[in-house]
């Protein structure tokens, strides 16, 4: 029997699923038999992805989602219930990373990171927690970062948001004996995250930093591993980084 047999038949909601880690996770979980609802702001990409996965035999739905809007997140979860019934897993993956030195005073970007990376995670938890507690089971997978464990120059605010994700995750884990909580902390991964950097010097430095990036499918496999564990096993955190580098 496949090591991932416990993924089959589960209903999994994935945010930030229009590219990168979210897209890779949707592809892998759909391939392994999960029922998947994908969400992101870019609805056309979601539609294309869902069509591709359904054509390959998957059971995938999509809905545009702004994680910074708690009402929209609640509607996203309600749509999953309407389509699939019980909700087994929420993967809070949506995130932004417009790095810059603090002296650049990019307040709008700081606030955007707080809104998406922290409030977005909280909105997701708020949307699924009552349902999961009522049904007596569930799992929240929060995608953090190695930036949840240390701070680098230009990353003060971004790392602060990921420290917050780590703290929120561990707090939720300790407060519930029904819900499994997993933090996934990726190192350097091929994605569109760096595309949001507007500080020219930081963007240039990021090119070298990301030279040894691993593919998003590596993170998808870690997420699938955590989901596939027996109900009495909580994989609390997984750190995944390139073998060739320290980040």
PEMO-V509086 format. One record per backbone hydrogen bond with DSSP energy under -1.0 kcal/mol. CO is the residue of the C=O (numbers start at 1). NH is the residue of the N-H. If there is no record, write none. Layout:
co=CO nh=NH
co=CO nh=NH
//
This chain:
co=2 nh=5
co=4 nh=7
co=7 nh=10
co=10 nh=35
co=11 nh=88
co=11 nh=89
co=12 nh=37
co=13 nh=91
co=14 nh=39
co=19 nh=23
co=20 nh=24
co=21 nh=25
co=22 nh=26
co=23 nh=27
co=24 nh=28
co=25 nh=29
co=26 nh=30
co=27 nh=31
co=28 nh=32
co=29 nh=34
co=30 nh=33
co=33 nh=9
co=35 nh=12
co=36 nh=61
co=37 nh=14
co=38 nh=63
co=39 nh=17
co=40 nh=65
co=41 nh=43
co=42 nh=46
co=43 nh=47
co=44 nh=48
co=45 nh=49
co=46 nh=50
co=47 nh=51
co=48 nh=52
co=49 nh=53
co=50 nh=54
co=51 nh=55
co=53 nh=58
co=54 nh=57
co=59 nh=36
co=61 nh=38
co=66 nh=69
co=69 nh=73
co=70 nh=74
co=71 nh=75
co=72 nh=76
co=73 nh=77
co=74 nh=78
co=75 nh=79
co=76 nh=80
co=77 nh=81
co=78 nh=82
co=79 nh=83
co=80 nh=84
co=81 nh=85
co=88 nh=139
co=89 nh=13
co=90 nh=141
co=91 nh=15
co=91 nh=93
co=92 nh=143
co=97 nh=99
co=101 nh=104
co=102 nh=105
co=105 nh=107
co=106 nh=110
co=107 nh=111
co=108 nh=112
co=109 nh=113
co=110 nh=114
co=111 nh=115
co=112 nh=116
co=113 nh=117
co=114 nh=118
co=114 nh=119
co=115 nh=120
co=118 nh=122
co=119 nh=123
co=120 nh=124
co=121 nh=125
co=122 nh=126
co=123 nh=127
co=124 nh=128
co=125 nh=129
co=128 nh=132
co=129 nh=133
co=130 nh=134
co=131 nh=135
co=132 nh=136
co=132 nh=137
co=138 nh=180
co=139 nh=90
co=140 nh=182
co=141 nh=92
co=142 nh=184
co=145 nh=148
co=146 nh=149
co=152 nh=155
co=154 nh=100
co=155 nh=159
co=156 nh=160
co=157 nh=161
co=158 nh=162
co=159 nh=163
co=160 nh=164
co=161 nh=165
co=162 nh=166
co=163 nh=167
co=164 nh=168
co=165 nh=169
co=166 nh=170
co=167 nh=171
co=168 nh=172
co=169 nh=173
co=170 nh=174
co=171 nh=175
co=172 nh=176
co=180 nh=140
co=182 nh=142
co=183 nh=238
co=184 nh=144
co=185 nh=240
co=186 nh=146
co=188 nh=214
co=192 nh=195
co=193 nh=196
co=194 nh=197
co=199 nh=203
co=200 nh=204
co=201 nh=205
co=202 nh=206
co=205 nh=209
co=206 nh=210
co=208 nh=211
co=210 nh=213
co=214 nh=190
co=215 nh=218
co=216 nh=220
co=217 nh=221
co=218 nh=222
co=219 nh=223
co=220 nh=224
co=221 nh=225
co=222 nh=226
co=223 nh=227
co=224 nh=228
co=230 nh=233
co=234 nh=236
co=236 nh=183
co=238 nh=185
co=240 nh=187
co=242 nh=245
//
